[in-house]
Amino acid sequence: MTLAQLRASLKAAGYRRHEPDARFYKYAKDLYQKRVEEGNTTLYFINAYTYAPIPRYGKDSAAIVAEVTLYYSDEHSVMLKWSEVSIADVERYAAEAYERLGVIPDVYNQR
């Protein structure tokens, strides 16, 4: 998959493009983010960082590294990260983790 195809697939899945924080993700090309809600409540965000192919390292297609932060309280959270999986898998894994871990809606980003 090319970087353009990956970007288009994220946009089609409802992700919005942002600039990645170069201090932490200096090789990321983009940050795509999706707010996961239930009604008017933000449960969590999925962040997907895009990376261009790197043939010299055996990476012939663009890839994502995705992360989700889930909250137990305003002081305790867990961050989950995935790489080399599809965004559909990330969404499924994040939803399952939200249900099973006994976490609460995002404590910092409510509308």
C-alpha positions as CSV (number, residue, x, y, z in Angstrom):
1,M,0.0,0.0,0.0
2,T,1.3,3.4,-0.9
3,L,1.3,6.3,1.6
4,A,-1.4,8.0,-0.5
5,Q,-3.6,4.9,-0.4
6,L,-3.1,4.6,3.4
7,R,-4.0,8.3,3.9
8,A,-7.1,7.8,1.8
9,S,-8.2,4.7,3.7
10,L,-7.8,6.5,7.1
11,K,-9.8,9.5,5.8
12,A,-12.5,7.2,4.5
13,A,-12.7,5.5,7.9
14,G,-13.5,8.8,9.6
15,Y,-10.0,9.9,10.7
16,R,-8.9,13.6,10.7
17,R,-5.4,14.6,9.7
18,H,-3.1,16.5,12.1
19,E,0.6,17.2,12.3
20,P,2.5,14.7,14.4
21,D,4.5,15.9,17.3
22,A,8.1,15.7,15.9
23,R,9.6,15.5,19.4
24,F,8.1,12.0,19.8
25,Y,7.3,10.8,16.3
26,K,10.1,12.3,14.2
27,Y,9.7,9.9,11.3
28,A,5.9,9.9,11.2
29,K,4.5,11.6,8.1
30,D,1.0,12.3,9.5
31,L,-1.2,11.9,12.5
32,Y,-4.7,10.8,11.9
33,Q,-7.1,10.8,14.8
34,K,-10.6,9.5,15.4
35,R,-12.8,10.4,18.3
36,V,-14.8,7.3,19.5
37,E,-18.1,8.4,21.1
38,E,-21.2,7.0,22.7
39,G,-23.9,9.6,22.3
40,N,-22.3,12.9,23.3
41,T,-19.6,11.2,25.5
42,T,-16.1,10.8,24.2
43,L,-14.9,7.3,25.2
44,Y,-11.4,7.6,23.7
45,F,-9.3,8.7,20.7
46,I,-7.5,6.5,18.3
47,N,-4.2,8.1,17.0
48,A,-2.8,6.6,13.9
49,Y,0.7,7.7,12.8
50,T,1.6,7.1,9.1
51,Y,5.0,6.0,8.0
52,A,6.4,5.9,4.4
53,P,7.8,2.6,3.0
54,I,11.4,2.0,3.8
55,P,12.6,-0.6,1.3
56,R,16.1,-0.9,2.7
57,Y,14.6,-2.3,5.9
58,G,12.3,-4.6,4.1
59,K,9.2,-2.4,4.4
60,D,7.8,-2.1,1.0
61,S,4.4,-0.6,1.9
62,A,3.3,2.3,4.1
63,A,2.4,1.5,7.6
64,I,0.7,2.9,10.7
65,V,1.5,2.8,14.4
66,A,-1.7,3.3,16.3
67,E,-2.2,4.2,20.0
68,V,-5.2,4.6,22.4
69,T,-5.1,5.9,25.9
70,L,-7.8,4.5,28.2
71,Y,-8.5,6.0,31.6
72,Y,-9.3,4.4,34.9
73,S,-9.4,7.9,36.6
74,D,-7.9,11.3,36.0
75,E,-4.7,10.0,37.6
76,H,-4.5,6.5,36.1
77,S,-4.5,5.4,32.5
78,V,-3.1,2.7,30.2
79,M,-1.8,3.3,26.7
80,L,-2.1,0.6,24.1
81,K,0.0,0.6,20.9
82,W,-0.2,-1.5,17.8
83,S,2.0,-1.6,14.7
84,E,1.7,-3.5,11.4
85,V,-2.0,-4.2,11.8
86,S,-5.0,-2.8,9.9
87,I,-6.9,0.2,11.2
88,A,-10.0,-2.0,11.3
89,D,-8.1,-4.4,13.7
90,V,-7.0,-1.4,15.8
91,E,-10.6,-0.2,16.1
92,R,-11.8,-3.7,17.1
93,Y,-9.0,-4.2,19.6
94,A,-9.5,-0.8,21.2
95,A,-13.3,-1.3,21.5
96,E,-12.7,-4.7,23.1
97,A,-10.1,-3.3,25.6
98,Y,-12.5,-0.5,26.5
99,E,-15.2,-3.0,27.3
100,R,-13.0,-5.5,29.2
101,L,-10.7,-3.3,31.2
102,G,-13.3,-1.4,33.2
103,V,-12.2,2.0,32.1
104,I,-14.1,5.3,32.0
105,P,-14.7,7.8,29.2
106,D,-11.9,10.1,28.3
107,V,-11.5,12.4,31.3
108,Y,-9.8,15.3,29.4
109,N,-11.6,15.7,26.1
110,Q,-15.3,15.9,26.5
111,R,-17.3,18.3,24.3
